[in-house]
Amino acid sequence: MKAKVYPKVEVIWVDAEEQGNIGWNDLKEQSKCAKKPCPTMKNIGYEVYRDDKHISLLHSIGENECSSVEKIPMHFIKDIILLKEKDE
């Protein structure tokens, strides 16, 4: 039996971020950090699910097994790029 073919995509998204240590932090340093933009991240994987709330990716997939699933909220996403094979 042939396995289902899932599209390969690159997801570009902005991640939430928290900075600082447990306990007291330097106010000046934290204020500097507060002004920096949140990090932009890129993930490449097999798209196994998408709706208006989130996209789900697998990084490895076989006939009957797979890696852990990574879910990214849609409102974090800046772009989703469909990746093509060299011969496509």
C-alpha positions in Angstrom: 0.0 0.0 0.0 1.4 3.4 -0.9 1.7 6.0 1.9 -0.3 9.2 1.6 1.8 12.0 0.1 1.9 15.2 2.2 3.0 18.5 0.8 6.4 19.8 1.9 6.2 23.4 3.1 8.3 26.1 4.7 6.5 28.1 7.4 7.8 31.5 8.3 6.4 32.7 11.6 6.9 35.1 14.5 7.5 33.4 17.9 6.5 34.7 21.3 9.5 35.3 23.6 10.2 35.6 27.2 13.5 37.0 28.5 15.0 37.1 32.0 16.0 34.9 34.9 14.1 33.6 37.9 14.2 36.3 40.6 15.2 39.9 40.1 16.3 41.3 36.7 18.0 44.5 35.8 15.2 47.0 34.7 17.4 48.8 32.2 18.4 45.5 30.5 14.8 44.2 30.5 13.6 47.6 29.0 16.1 47.2 26.2 14.9 43.7 25.5 11.3 44.8 25.6 11.9 47.0 22.5 13.4 44.3 20.4 11.1 42.5 17.9 10.0 39.0 18.5 12.1 36.4 16.6 11.1 35.3 13.1 11.4 31.5 12.8 11.4 29.1 9.8 10.3 25.5 9.8 10.3 23.0 7.0 8.2 19.9 7.1 5.4 17.7 5.8 2.1 19.5 6.2 -0.3 16.9 7.8 -3.1 19.3 8.9 -4.2 22.9 8.4 -7.3 24.8 9.4 -8.0 28.5 10.3 -6.5 28.0 13.8 -3.1 26.2 13.2 -0.9 24.2 10.9 0.7 20.9 11.8 4.1 19.7 10.5 6.0 16.5 10.7 9.8 16.5 10.1 10.1 12.8 9.4 7.5 10.4 8.1 7.5 6.7 7.1 4.9 4.1 6.2 3.6 3.6 9.7 5.7 5.9 11.9 6.6 9.6 12.1 8.4 12.3 14.2 6.6 14.3 16.8 4.0 16.8 15.4 4.7 20.6 15.6 1.7 22.9 15.7 2.0 26.6 14.9 -0.9 29.0 15.5 -2.1 30.6 12.2 -2.0 34.1 13.7 1.8 33.7 14.3 2.4 32.8 10.6 3.8 35.4 8.1 4.0 33.0 5.1 3.6 29.4 4.0 5.7 28.4 1.0 5.0 25.1 -0.9 8.3 23.4 -1.7 8.7 21.6 -5.0 10.9 18.7 -5.9 13.8 19.4 -8.2 12.1 17.6 -11.2 8.7 19.3 -10.6 
